[in-house]
Amino acid sequence: MWWKLGILSLITAALIFCIIPIRTHAVLFDPAKPPKWTLSGIIANMYLTPGTVAIICMLLALAACVAFRIVRRG
């Protein structure tokens, strides 16, 4: 049961990170010195729109329903 909840959490987090738009800095890009991509840099460039927040809430509600069913079935 717990491994199912762990997989559900990973899938939910992946879907949330997939829908959040990321601001790009194409004007600041220098081909001679490519930027170092880090997870913290990517997260810092994310921004939320009202539609994105609504989709995140729906994903979390759906994941909560699935988790509740997993826990109830045992």
Secondary structure, DSSP 8 states (H G I E B T S, - for coil): -HHHHHHHHHHHHHHHHHHS-B---GGG--TTS-----HHHHHHTB---HHHHHHHHHHHHHHHHHHHHHHHH-
